[in-house]
Amino acid sequence: MEPQSETTQSEREREETATTILARHLAQTFQAVSSPPAGADRNVVDEAERAGKAVERFVEALLEALAEGNTALQLTAETAAWLRQQPWVSDGSRFAPVILKGTLAQFHRYWLAEQTLAAFFDARVGIGANSQGLRKADIDPAETAPLDPEFRAAADAFALEAEKRTVIARALTLPVALLTGGPGTGKTTTLAWFLAAALRRHPEMRIALAAPTGKAAQRMGEALTHVLPELPLSDAAKACLCALTPLTLHRLLGIGRRPEPSYHAQRPLPYDLVVVDEASMVDVLLLAKLVRALPATAQLLLIGDPNQLASVEAGNVLADLVARYPNCHLPLSRSHRFTAAIGAFADAVIAGNGDAAWQMLSPADEAVLRSLFASHEFPKDLPPLRLQPTAAELFAAIDRGFQSVLAHLAVAPNGSDFSSVAAYVRTLFARYRVFRLLSPLRHDRRYGVRALNARIAEHWHRAHRIPFVGTGAGRPILLGQPITIESNDYSLSLFNGDQGVVFPWLGTLFAWFLDADAPHGVRPVPLAQLPHWESAWALTVHKAQGSEFDAVLLVLPAETVTVATRELLYTAITRAKRGFVFWGTEDAFRAAVANRTVRVSGLGGAVVGSGASAR
């Protein structure tokens, strides 16, 4: 079956059809059981009941697998044989609500999305099972041949590393490329130089930059802006790149109130190159929509870290693609973000070496914590630290981490001069970048981020006399309170993940956001006009993905072992540039390191996970 050819129904219509078919089957079965015809054979009725219960259990298991991030359900051979006989199941040669390949079962929409991605990559780069990706060592200088002499000279002057040059040269020749690397490996720098090289070869190239969330798109734009002035480009080319505004993938595709995108196979995107940052956060359905909308001649560059947390929605698409198509995988290996201690610690965690990782955590005493949070000048040889799991020790460390914020709040201005207030707010933003509290949980009554944020607000008001300045969303608001936006509002140019601080001006409570294009670099928005927001002294690890801070304190209560994984630990650790503090027990830490995320998908192959049998 050609996956792109099925255009008679929209995805939503197909999904509704699947639901209808399954519902009809269940209804008919249970009707036969509850109201059997007069004289019906008891054995027939019992068999109908068993069949109905089996279907119900299977659908529940498939829905549960989706809720856990899997796009497919691995079955036993017995269950697969039974499923193959059902009228609402197909091998993909015809439409059916459920697709069964071997012992792997999927709802049709996820199977179709993965088939679309596989067909796209197979056509563009070939089957990569026996291909070699870019080596991290022994880089052949001949591989940089696509770079012109002037570009090479500029790269020499910039001291651009050989690894990055090779990645750039390879990316120029690939219709699809997967640029990966951990935090600080230079993905943004590499992207900027790649864009420069692409424009040198094709000055009229139409480029789109995108990311899965508004915050990620904003960070992408800010990071590129810092690098672009140093690139070997004409003023016109620099102006072209500076004018590029990264969009969310939804906005790029024209997905809004209507479920179907404005751009698709029949109306492709008007670009020659599409770049997607933070690709590990993109789910399989959204990426399938993107590749359907790409023109046949367009390049696609996906950038991300496959070791970080996967998409909140189903799928682990970047890691699956890297494993399946090594011939278009361009890895960056050398990190410049962390201290050596933080980097080695992160490596041990993602490798699953719990013994080595725990031994790297040093007990944190009062003097070391003071040195960690005393200023921006962290000791260069400071190891990752651990605290004993007592509430008193935790909140003492939180106060130390935010001490520069507390000192700044103690001298808050009360005047009406906008420039003075703006300067104060910009400094407050800078001090919030020093430290952040992370948790894997949102709703835990003691150590979820909502509970932690509420406790911090009360503690600061009581112990440090930081005043409440009003209410919002039914709760008191503290002076200088950090917030994070939880939903997109295009009319206000606010997006999920945007960070702000609350500060009054001229008798009105405003949320202030950094904005390079706004007067004095900040933009105030009346608090009452904001879309849904949450306090942000503490963030979930998922919400912190893509951000960085000088130091991070991760809270890992013992009861979180089921949701804490090595990928979550790695993501939390790599948010910290210079200092990492762990609060929790050794058992909880080791359990998280041992708990590797495994998502079952048709794209990545039949990986047997937990709860494999559905019948």
Backbone torsions as a table, in degrees:
resi	resn	phi	psi	omega
1	MET	NA	133.9	175.9
2	GLU	-86.3	111.8	-171.1
3	PRO	-63.5	-33.3	-177.8
4	GLN	-76.1	-12.6	-173.9
5	SER	-80.4	-15.3	-175.9
6	GLU	-83.0	91.9	-174.8
7	THR	-122.2	8.0	-177.9
8	THR	-71.8	-25.7	178.4
9	GLN	-129.1	148.3	172.9
10	SER	-73.9	165.5	178.2
11	GLU	-59.3	-42.5	-180.0
12	ARG	-62.3	-42.0	178.7
13	GLU	-63.2	-41.0	177.7
14	ARG	-63.2	-41.0	179.2
15	GLU	-63.5	-44.3	178.5
16	GLU	-63.2	-37.7	177.1
17	THR	-61.8	-44.6	178.9
18	ALA	-60.0	-45.4	179.4
19	THR	-62.1	-41.9	-179.1
20	THR	-62.8	-44.0	-179.1
21	ILE	-62.7	-46.9	179.6
22	LEU	-64.6	-42.8	179.3
23	ALA	-62.2	-42.1	179.2
24	ARG	-62.6	-42.1	179.7
25	HIS	-61.8	-45.9	179.4
26	LEU	-64.4	-43.2	-178.6
27	ALA	-62.0	-44.1	-179.6
28	GLN	-63.9	-39.9	-179.7
29	THR	-64.6	-48.5	-177.2
30	PHE	-72.0	-28.6	174.3
31	GLN	-65.8	-40.2	177.6
32	ALA	-63.6	-32.6	179.5
33	VAL	-76.6	-43.5	-175.0
34	SER	-78.5	-31.7	-178.5
35	SER	-131.4	65.5	-178.5
36	PRO	-67.7	146.9	177.8
37	PRO	-59.4	152.9	178.6
38	ALA	-57.4	133.3	178.4
39	GLY	79.4	8.5	-178.8
40	ALA	-63.0	141.6	179.2
41	ASP	-66.5	128.6	-177.8
42	ARG	-59.5	-35.4	179.4
43	ASN	-64.9	-38.4	178.4
44	VAL	-64.6	-44.0	178.7
45	VAL	-62.2	-43.8	179.2
46	ASP	-62.3	-39.9	179.2
47	GLU	-65.9	-39.7	176.9
48	ALA	-62.4	-40.7	178.6
49	GLU	-64.3	-44.8	179.0
50	ARG	-62.3	-41.1	179.4
51	ALA	-63.4	-43.6	179.2
52	GLY	-62.7	-43.3	178.8
53	LYS	-64.3	-38.1	179.2
54	ALA	-64.3	-43.5	177.4
55	VAL	-61.6	-44.9	-179.4
56	GLU	-60.2	-44.6	179.6
57	ARG	-64.0	-40.2	179.7
58	PHE	-63.7	-47.0	-179.6
59	VAL	-61.5	-42.2	177.9
60	GLU	-61.2	-42.2	179.8
61	ALA	-65.0	-39.7	179.7
62	LEU	-67.7	-40.2	176.9
63	LEU	-66.2	-38.3	177.9
64	GLU	-65.5	-39.4	177.1
65	ALA	-61.1	-42.2	176.8
66	LEU	-61.3	-43.0	-179.7
67	ALA	-62.5	-26.9	179.3
68	GLU	-88.8	4.1	176.2
69	GLY	98.2	0.3	178.6
70	ASN	-86.0	145.5	173.0
71	THR	-95.1	-7.6	-177.1
72	ALA	-143.6	163.7	178.4
73	LEU	-120.9	122.4	176.9
74	GLN	-80.8	125.4	-174.4
75	LEU	-109.4	162.1	167.4
76	THR	-74.1	160.6	178.1
77	ALA	-60.3	-37.6	179.9
78	GLU	-64.0	-46.3	-179.5
79	THR	-65.9	-39.8	178.4
80	ALA	-62.2	-40.2	178.6
81	ALA	-63.6	-41.7	176.4
82	TRP	-64.2	-42.8	-176.2
83	LEU	-66.1	-34.6	-178.5
84	ARG	-60.4	-22.5	-177.9
85	GLN	-89.4	-3.7	-176.4
86	GLN	-82.7	139.9	-176.9
87	PRO	-68.2	-18.0	-178.0
88	TRP	-99.0	18.5	179.6
89	VAL	-122.1	140.0	179.8
90	SER	-138.3	161.8	173.7
91	ASP	-90.4	5.8	-179.3
92	GLY	105.1	-10.4	179.4
93	SER	-75.6	-17.3	175.5
94	ARG	-142.5	161.3	179.1
95	PHE	-70.8	136.9	173.9
96	ALA	-157.1	154.2	-179.7
97	PRO	-59.5	-33.5	-177.5
98	VAL	-123.4	135.0	177.0
99	ILE	-109.5	131.9	-179.9
100	LEU	-120.9	118.6	175.3
101	LYS	-120.4	108.5	-175.0
102	GLY	65.3	-116.7	176.8
103	THR	-112.8	19.8	-179.4
104	LEU	-109.7	119.7	-178.0
105	ALA	-111.2	140.9	-179.7
106	GLN	-143.9	150.4	164.9
107	PHE	-65.8	149.0	-172.8
108	HIS	-56.1	-41.4	-174.4
109	ARG	-64.2	-35.7	178.8
110	TYR	-75.3	-39.2	175.1
111	TRP	-60.4	-45.3	-179.1
112	LEU	-62.9	-41.5	178.6
113	ALA	-61.7	-45.3	-179.6
114	GLU	-69.0	-36.2	174.6
115	GLN	-63.5	-38.9	178.1
116	THR	-62.2	-46.0	179.2
117	LEU	-64.6	-44.3	-179.9
118	ALA	-62.3	-44.3	179.3
119	ALA	-62.9	-40.4	179.5
120	PHE	-62.8	-50.9	-177.9
121	PHE	-69.4	-39.4	177.7
122	ASP	-59.6	-41.5	-178.6
123	ALA	-71.2	-36.2	-174.8
124	ARG	-84.6	-39.8	-173.9
125	VAL	-126.3	-4.2	180.0
126	GLY	83.3	170.1	177.1
127	ILE	-74.1	121.9	-171.4
128	GLY	-98.3	15.7	-173.2
129	ALA	-60.7	-36.2	-177.0
130	ASN	-107.5	17.8	-176.7
131	SER	-100.9	155.3	177.0
132	GLN	-98.6	134.9	172.1
133	GLY	-83.5	-174.9	178.9
134	LEU	-65.8	128.0	178.2
135	ARG	-76.7	145.5	177.4
136	LYS	-81.3	-15.1	177.7
137	ALA	-129.9	169.5	177.9
138	ASP	56.0	45.5	179.1
139	ILE	-68.3	127.0	179.8
140	ASP	-81.5	121.2	178.6
141	PRO	-57.0	-26.7	179.8
142	ALA	-64.8	-20.8	-179.8
143	GLU	-67.6	-16.6	179.9
144	THR	-92.4	12.8	-178.0
145	ALA	-55.2	-35.9	179.1
146	PRO	-62.8	-10.8	-179.8
147	LEU	-85.9	126.5	-177.0
148	ASP	-74.3	160.6	-175.1
149	PRO	-57.0	-40.9	-179.9
150	GLU	-63.8	-40.4	177.6
151	PHE	-64.1	-43.4	178.7
152	ARG	-59.7	-41.3	179.9
153	ALA	-63.2	-42.3	177.9
154	ALA	-64.7	-39.8	177.9
155	ALA	-64.2	-36.7	176.1
156	ASP	-62.5	-45.2	-179.4
157	ALA	-63.9	-34.8	179.6
158	PHE	-80.8	-10.6	-174.7
159	ALA	60.3	41.9	178.3
160	LEU	-68.8	129.9	-174.8
161	GLU	-63.9	151.7	-179.8
162	ALA	-60.6	-37.4	179.1
163	GLU	-59.9	-45.6	-179.5
164	LYS	-67.3	-39.3	178.3
165	ARG	-60.5	-43.1	-179.7
166	THR	-66.0	-42.6	177.5
167	VAL	-59.3	-44.9	-179.6
168	ILE	-62.1	-46.7	-179.0
169	ALA	-62.8	-42.0	179.1
170	ARG	-66.1	-40.8	-178.8
171	ALA	-62.7	-32.7	179.6
172	LEU	-64.2	-24.7	-175.3
173	THR	-100.4	-5.2	-175.2
174	LEU	-102.4	133.3	174.7
175	PRO	-69.5	-26.4	176.3
176	VAL	-138.2	133.4	179.8
177	ALA	-137.6	146.4	177.5
178	LEU	-116.2	101.1	-179.4
179	LEU	-93.8	115.1	-176.0
180	THR	-126.4	158.4	176.3
181	GLY	170.9	154.4	176.8
182	GLY	-72.7	174.3	178.2
183	PRO	-57.4	137.5	177.3
184	GLY	82.1	3.7	179.4
185	THR	-82.8	-4.4	175.1
186	GLY	94.2	30.8	179.8
187	LYS	-63.6	-41.7	-179.5
188	THR	-67.5	-43.6	177.0
189	THR	-59.8	-44.5	178.8
190	THR	-61.7	-42.6	178.2
191	LEU	-60.4	-46.2	-178.2
192	ALA	-59.9	-45.3	178.6
193	TRP	-68.1	-35.0	175.3
194	PHE	-62.2	-45.0	178.3
195	LEU	-61.4	-39.6	177.6
196	ALA	-62.3	-44.7	180.0
197	ALA	-65.9	-39.4	179.2
198	ALA	-64.5	-41.4	178.9
199	LEU	-69.1	-31.7	176.2
200	ARG	-64.0	-36.7	179.6
201	ARG	-79.3	-35.4	-177.0
202	HIS	-136.4	84.0	-175.0
203	PRO	-58.9	-23.7	-178.4
204	GLU	-94.5	9.7	-176.6
205	MET	-59.6	133.4	176.4
206	ARG	-94.7	121.3	-170.9
207	ILE	-119.1	137.9	172.6
208	ALA	-122.4	133.2	175.8
209	LEU	-112.3	135.1	-175.4
210	ALA	-147.3	163.7	177.5
211	ALA	-153.5	161.2	-175.4
212	PRO	-71.8	-23.7	-179.9
213	THR	-128.6	161.5	178.1
214	GLY	-61.9	-40.0	179.8
215	LYS	-66.2	-42.8	178.5
216	ALA	-62.9	-38.7	177.0
217	ALA	-63.7	-42.3	179.0
218	GLN	-62.9	-45.0	179.7
219	ARG	-63.1	-37.6	178.6
220	MET	-60.1	-46.5	178.9
221	GLY	-63.7	-43.7	-179.5
222	GLU	-63.6	-43.0	-178.8
223	ALA	-64.5	-42.1	179.0
224	LEU	-65.4	-37.2	-179.1
225	THR	-59.5	-35.4	-179.7
226	HIS	-70.5	-31.0	-174.0
227	VAL	-90.1	-33.9	-170.0
228	LEU	-55.9	-39.0	-177.7
229	PRO	-59.2	-22.7	-175.9
230	GLU	-90.3	-1.0	-172.2
231	LEU	-84.0	152.3	-179.1
232	PRO	-79.9	71.1	-176.8
233	LEU	-129.1	154.2	171.3
234	SER	-68.1	162.8	178.3
235	ASP	-60.0	-36.4	179.9
236	ALA	-65.6	-42.6	179.4
237	ALA	-66.8	-40.3	177.3
238	LYS	-62.5	-41.2	178.7
239	ALA	-63.3	-37.3	178.5
240	CYS	-62.4	-46.3	-179.4
241	LEU	-69.7	-40.0	179.5
242	CYS	-64.3	-26.8	-179.8
243	ALA	-78.4	-13.0	-180.0
244	LEU	-69.8	127.7	178.0
245	THR	-110.2	111.4	177.4
246	PRO	-59.8	137.0	-178.6
247	LEU	-115.4	160.4	167.4
248	THR	-69.9	154.4	178.0
249	LEU	-60.3	-36.6	178.3
250	HIS	-61.7	-43.2	-179.7
251	ARG	-69.5	-39.1	178.3
252	LEU	-59.2	-42.9	-177.2
253	LEU	-85.3	-8.0	-178.9
254	GLY	76.1	35.5	176.8
255	ILE	-93.4	117.4	179.8
256	GLY	-134.5	-122.9	179.0
257	ARG	-68.4	-30.7	174.7
258	ARG	-81.2	139.4	-177.3
259	PRO	-70.1	-27.1	-177.7
260	GLU	-89.4	141.0	-179.1
261	PRO	-71.2	154.7	175.3
262	SER	-72.9	-28.1	178.1
263	TYR	-108.7	134.7	-175.6
264	HIS	-158.6	-167.9	-175.5
265	ALA	-60.7	-36.2	-179.5
266	GLN	-82.0	-18.1	177.2
267	ARG	-136.0	79.0	-173.1
268	PRO	-71.2	161.8	177.8
269	LEU	-64.2	144.5	-177.5
270	PRO	-88.3	52.2	-175.8
271	TYR	-133.5	153.1	175.5
272	ASP	-96.1	-21.5	-179.8
273	LEU	-144.0	129.3	175.3
274	VAL	-121.6	125.5	179.9
275	VAL	-114.1	129.0	179.1
276	VAL	-119.2	116.6	177.5
277	ASP	-90.8	161.2	-179.0
278	GLU	51.9	47.7	-174.2
279	ALA	-67.6	-20.9	177.5
280	SER	-64.0	-20.2	-179.4
281	MET	-88.8	-4.3	-176.8
282	VAL	-86.3	130.6	179.0
283	ASP	-85.1	165.3	-171.7
284	VAL	-66.1	-35.8	-178.9
285	LEU	-67.0	-41.1	-178.5
286	LEU	-69.8	-41.5	179.2
287	LEU	-65.4	-35.5	176.5
288	ALA	-63.1	-40.0	176.1
289	LYS	-60.9	-39.0	-179.0
290	LEU	-65.8	-48.8	-176.2
291	VAL	-67.7	-30.2	174.5
292	ARG	-63.0	-31.0	-175.5
293	ALA	-90.1	-3.3	-179.0
294	LEU	-78.1	135.1	172.3
295	PRO	-61.5	155.6	-176.0
296	ALA	-60.7	-28.4	-176.5
297	THR	-99.1	-0.1	-175.6
298	ALA	-77.4	145.3	171.5
299	GLN	-86.8	150.9	175.4
300	LEU	-128.9	127.1	176.5
301	LEU	-122.1	116.0	176.5
302	LEU	-103.0	130.0	-175.8
303	ILE	-122.9	134.0	178.1
304	GLY	175.2	-173.7	179.4
305	ASP	-123.1	105.5	-176.7
306	PRO	-67.8	-11.4	178.1
307	ASN	-83.8	-13.5	179.4
308	GLN	-80.0	177.7	179.2
309	LEU	-56.7	138.6	178.2
310	ALA	-77.6	178.6	179.7
311	SER	-55.6	146.6	174.0
312	VAL	-63.3	-34.9	176.2
313	GLU	-81.6	179.9	-174.4
314	ALA	-66.8	143.8	174.8
315	GLY	109.9	155.4	173.5
316	ASN	-134.0	60.8	-159.8
317	VAL	-67.6	-39.5	-179.1
318	LEU	-64.4	-47.2	178.4
319	ALA	-62.4	-39.4	177.7
320	ASP	-62.2	-43.4	-179.1
321	LEU	-67.4	-40.5	178.1
322	VAL	-60.4	-42.7	-179.7
323	ALA	-69.3	-35.8	-174.2
324	ARG	-84.9	-29.0	-175.3
325	TYR	-127.7	67.9	-179.4
326	PRO	-65.3	-20.1	-179.0
327	ASN	-70.3	-14.2	174.7
328	CYS	-118.2	17.6	179.8
329	HIS	-91.4	124.6	-178.6
330	LEU	-120.1	91.3	-176.5
331	PRO	-86.7	144.3	169.0
332	LEU	-108.8	137.6	-170.3
333	SER	-116.5	-30.2	-171.8
334	ARG	-91.9	119.7	-179.6
335	SER	-93.8	137.6	177.3
336	HIS	-113.6	4.1	-174.6
337	ARG	-83.4	-45.9	-167.4
338	PHE	-93.8	168.8	159.9
339	THR	-69.4	161.4	179.0
340	ALA	-59.3	-36.4	-178.9
341	ALA	-65.0	-44.7	179.3
342	ILE	-64.7	-42.3	179.2
343	GLY	-62.0	-45.5	178.9
344	ALA	-64.6	-37.7	178.5
345	PHE	-64.0	-46.3	178.4
346	ALA	-61.9	-40.5	179.1
347	ASP	-62.6	-42.6	-179.7
348	ALA	-64.0	-40.2	180.0
349	VAL	-65.3	-50.1	-175.9
350	ILE	-69.2	-22.4	175.2
351	ALA	-79.9	-7.9	-179.8
352	GLY	79.9	17.5	-178.4
353	ASN	-91.0	83.9	-177.0
354	GLY	-65.0	-36.7	-179.8
355	ASP	-62.3	-51.4	-178.5
356	ALA	-64.0	-41.8	-178.0
357	ALA	-63.8	-44.2	-178.8
358	TRP	-65.6	-37.9	179.0
359	GLN	-65.1	-24.5	177.7
360	MET	-75.2	-19.9	180.0
361	LEU	-79.6	117.1	-178.8
362	SER	-96.5	140.7	176.1
363	PRO	-58.3	132.8	-177.0
364	ALA	-91.4	117.6	174.1
365	ASP	-101.1	175.5	-174.2
366	GLU	-59.0	-43.9	-175.7
367	ALA	-66.7	-40.9	-179.0
368	VAL	-67.4	-41.0	178.2
369	LEU	-63.9	-40.4	177.6
370	ARG	-61.0	-42.6	179.8
371	SER	-66.8	-33.3	-179.5
372	LEU	-65.6	-43.0	-173.5
373	PHE	-104.4	10.0	-175.3
374	ALA	-68.9	-35.5	-177.6
375	SER	-162.5	-175.5	175.4
376	HIS	-71.8	-17.1	-177.9
377	GLU	-86.7	82.1	-179.8
378	PHE	-73.7	146.5	171.6
379	PRO	-58.8	132.2	-173.6
380	LYS	-70.6	-23.9	-177.3
381	ASP	-104.6	17.5	-176.9
382	LEU	-70.6	123.4	179.9
383	PRO	-77.7	164.6	170.1
384	PRO	-60.9	144.2	-171.3
385	LEU	-115.3	160.9	173.9
386	ARG	-133.8	145.7	176.0
387	LEU	-111.0	152.3	171.9
388	GLN	-71.6	144.4	-175.8
389	PRO	-78.1	66.4	171.4
390	THR	-117.7	143.0	-177.2
391	ALA	-61.2	-38.3	-178.5
392	ALA	-63.1	-42.8	-179.6
393	GLU	-68.4	-37.3	178.5
394	LEU	-60.9	-50.3	-175.5
395	PHE	-72.8	-26.5	172.5
396	ALA	-65.7	-40.3	178.4
397	ALA	-68.5	-36.7	177.3
398	ILE	-61.8	-44.4	178.3
399	ASP	-61.2	-41.4	177.9
400	ARG	-63.2	-43.0	-179.2
401	GLY	-61.3	-37.8	-178.1
402	PHE	-97.9	17.3	-172.9
403	GLN	-63.6	-33.5	177.8
404	SER	-69.3	-31.9	174.9
405	VAL	-66.3	-47.7	-179.4
406	LEU	-59.6	-41.2	178.7
407	ALA	-64.0	-38.1	179.9
408	HIS	-69.6	-39.8	179.6
409	LEU	-65.5	-25.8	-179.5
410	ALA	-70.6	-14.7	-179.2
411	VAL	-122.6	37.1	-178.7
412	ALA	-65.3	136.6	179.0
413	PRO	-75.6	153.4	176.9
414	ASN	-123.7	15.7	-179.4
415	GLY	-85.8	-179.2	-177.2
416	SER	-106.6	-2.9	-177.5
417	ASP	-68.9	119.2	-174.9
418	PHE	-62.9	-42.2	-177.0
419	SER	-62.6	-37.9	179.2
420	SER	-67.9	-44.1	178.4
421	VAL	-64.0	-41.5	-180.0
422	ALA	-62.0	-42.4	178.8
423	ALA	-64.1	-40.3	178.2
424	TYR	-62.4	-44.0	-178.6
425	VAL	-65.9	-40.7	178.4
426	ARG	-60.9	-41.4	176.9
427	THR	-64.0	-39.1	178.5
428	LEU	-61.9	-41.9	175.5
429	PHE	-58.7	-44.9	-179.1
430	ALA	-61.3	-38.8	-179.4
431	ARG	-73.4	-29.4	174.6
432	TYR	-71.0	-19.4	176.5
433	ARG	-77.6	-10.2	179.7
434	VAL	-69.3	-40.9	-169.3
435	PHE	-148.3	146.4	173.2
436	ARG	-150.1	146.0	177.6
437	LEU	-95.7	131.2	-178.5
438	LEU	-122.9	148.2	175.9
439	SER	-144.3	149.1	175.3
440	PRO	-76.6	-11.5	-171.4
441	LEU	-112.7	148.5	174.5
442	ARG	-100.5	-40.8	-166.2
443	HIS	-110.2	-0.2	178.4
444	ASP	-56.1	135.8	-171.1
445	ARG	-68.2	-19.6	178.7
446	ARG	-110.6	-44.2	-170.3
447	TYR	-124.5	12.9	166.3
448	GLY	-73.7	159.5	-173.0
449	VAL	-64.9	-32.8	178.1
450	ARG	-63.6	-45.6	179.2
451	ALA	-66.3	-42.8	179.9
452	LEU	-62.7	-43.0	179.6
453	ASN	-64.2	-40.9	177.7
454	ALA	-64.2	-40.7	179.9
455	ARG	-68.3	-38.0	177.8
456	ILE	-64.0	-43.8	179.7
457	ALA	-59.7	-47.1	179.9
458	GLU	-64.8	-42.4	-179.5
459	HIS	-63.9	-44.8	-179.8
460	TRP	-66.1	-36.8	178.0
461	HIS	-66.0	-42.5	-176.2
462	ARG	-78.0	-48.7	-172.0
463	ALA	-86.7	-30.7	-175.2
464	HIS	-115.2	2.4	175.7
465	ARG	58.7	32.9	172.4
466	ILE	-76.6	124.1	-171.4
467	PRO	-78.8	148.5	164.9
468	PHE	-76.8	136.2	-174.1
469	VAL	-115.1	3.8	179.0
470	GLY	158.9	-166.0	178.0
471	THR	-130.0	154.9	176.7
472	GLY	-159.3	137.1	-178.1
473	ALA	55.3	34.4	176.3
474	GLY	76.8	18.6	-177.9
475	ARG	-142.8	153.7	178.3
476	PRO	-68.0	146.7	-177.8
477	ILE	-113.0	127.8	-180.0
478	LEU	-88.0	146.3	175.7
479	LEU	-56.7	129.5	177.9
480	GLY	74.6	14.8	-175.9
481	GLN	-64.0	130.4	175.1
482	PRO	-80.2	143.8	179.0
483	ILE	-134.8	159.9	173.2
484	THR	-129.4	134.6	-179.8
485	ILE	-76.4	137.0	-174.3
486	GLU	-106.8	-5.3	178.7
487	SER	-151.9	158.8	-177.5
488	ASN	-80.1	141.5	171.1
489	ASP	-137.8	95.6	-175.0
490	TYR	-65.7	-28.7	179.9
491	SER	-66.1	-29.8	178.3
492	LEU	-100.5	-0.2	-175.3
493	SER	55.2	42.3	176.0
494	LEU	-117.5	139.0	-172.0
495	PHE	-135.3	155.6	179.0
496	ASN	-50.4	124.0	-178.6
497	GLY	99.1	-13.0	177.9
498	ASP	-60.3	138.0	-179.5
499	GLN	-103.8	136.7	177.4
500	GLY	-140.0	173.5	172.1
501	VAL	-131.3	147.8	-178.3
502	VAL	-97.1	127.6	179.3
503	PHE	-154.0	134.3	-178.4
504	PRO	-78.4	149.7	174.4
505	TRP	-151.4	128.9	179.8
506	LEU	54.9	39.6	175.8
507	GLY	78.2	4.1	-179.9
508	THR	-118.8	143.0	-179.8
509	LEU	-87.7	118.9	-178.4
510	PHE	-115.3	149.1	162.8
511	ALA	-99.0	129.2	-176.1
512	TRP	-106.9	138.6	-178.8
513	PHE	-129.1	141.2	174.8
514	LEU	-66.7	134.6	-178.4
515	ASP	-154.1	109.0	-176.1
516	ALA	-62.3	-25.1	-177.5
517	ASP	-89.5	-8.5	-177.9
518	ALA	-87.4	156.8	175.8
519	PRO	-56.7	131.0	179.2
520	HIS	62.8	15.3	171.6
521	GLY	78.9	5.6	178.0
522	VAL	-135.7	153.6	-178.5
523	ARG	-129.0	117.7	177.9
524	PRO	-87.1	137.7	175.5
525	VAL	-127.5	126.5	177.9
526	PRO	-52.0	131.4	-176.1
527	LEU	-55.8	-35.7	-177.7
528	ALA	-66.2	-19.6	-178.0
529	GLN	-91.5	-7.0	-173.6
530	LEU	-67.9	147.5	164.8
531	PRO	-68.9	-178.9	-176.1
532	HIS	-54.8	134.7	-179.4
533	TRP	-139.5	164.4	176.5
534	GLU	-134.5	154.4	172.9
535	SER	-63.0	156.1	-168.5
536	ALA	-140.4	22.9	167.6
537	TRP	-60.7	-38.7	174.9
538	ALA	-113.3	137.3	178.3
539	LEU	-123.7	150.9	167.4
540	THR	-69.3	154.7	178.4
541	VAL	-61.0	-37.9	177.1
542	HIS	-59.6	-44.9	-177.4
543	LYS	-69.0	-28.7	-179.7
544	ALA	-79.8	-10.9	-177.8
545	GLN	-58.1	128.6	-176.7
546	GLY	95.3	-13.5	177.1
547	SER	-95.9	165.9	174.1
548	GLU	-143.7	148.3	-179.8
549	PHE	-138.3	158.7	176.6
550	ASP	-62.0	-43.3	-179.7
551	ALA	-139.0	150.7	-178.5
552	VAL	-134.7	139.9	171.2
553	LEU	-116.0	118.4	-180.0
554	LEU	-100.6	124.9	175.3
555	VAL	-95.3	125.1	-179.4
556	LEU	-134.7	82.7	177.6
557	PRO	-61.6	154.1	-177.0
558	ALA	-58.8	-33.6	-176.4
559	GLU	-75.1	-2.2	-180.0
560	THR	-91.1	6.0	-172.4
561	VAL	-58.2	-27.7	-179.1
562	THR	-73.6	-26.3	-178.8
563	VAL	-104.1	-16.6	-179.7
564	ALA	-83.9	130.2	-179.0
565	THR	-129.2	169.0	177.2
566	ARG	-65.0	-32.0	177.0
567	GLU	-65.5	-37.7	176.7
568	LEU	-65.2	-45.3	177.3
569	LEU	-59.2	-47.4	-179.4
570	TYR	-59.1	-44.1	179.4
571	THR	-62.6	-42.8	178.9
572	ALA	-64.1	-46.4	-179.0
573	ILE	-60.0	-42.7	-174.7
574	THR	-80.6	3.5	168.2
575	ARG	-79.4	-17.7	-174.8
576	ALA	-96.3	129.6	178.8
577	LYS	-86.7	-36.4	-171.2
578	ARG	-131.3	-24.7	-177.5
579	GLY	-143.9	134.7	178.1
580	PHE	-131.8	132.0	179.1
581	VAL	-124.6	131.7	179.1
582	PHE	-108.4	130.4	175.2
583	TRP	-116.3	113.2	179.7
584	GLY	160.8	-176.7	-177.6
585	THR	-91.7	159.6	175.8
586	GLU	-61.8	-40.1	179.9
587	ASP	-61.3	-43.8	179.7
588	ALA	-64.2	-40.5	179.8
589	PHE	-64.5	-49.2	-178.2
590	ARG	-64.7	-37.4	178.7
591	ALA	-63.2	-39.9	179.3
592	ALA	-66.3	-43.1	178.7
593	VAL	-61.2	-38.3	-179.1
594	ALA	-76.2	-18.4	-174.1
595	ASN	-89.8	86.1	-179.4
596	ARG	-82.9	137.4	177.5
597	THR	-72.1	123.2	175.5
598	VAL	-126.7	115.1	178.3
599	ARG	-110.1	130.0	-180.0
600	VAL	-84.3	131.0	178.4
601	SER	-150.4	157.0	172.9
602	GLY	-73.6	-26.4	-179.9
603	LEU	-73.0	-39.6	-178.4
604	GLY	-89.2	-12.4	-179.3
605	GLY	108.3	169.0	-177.3
606	ALA	-79.7	90.0	176.9
607	VAL	-97.3	120.6	-177.0
608	VAL	-74.9	118.7	176.9
609	GLY	-110.1	-170.1	178.8
610	SER	-72.6	155.5	178.0
611	GLY	63.7	42.6	-171.7
612	ALA	-73.5	-28.3	-177.1
613	SER	-93.6	133.1	-176.9
614	ALA	-109.7	1.7	-176.0
615	ARG	-120.7	NA	NA
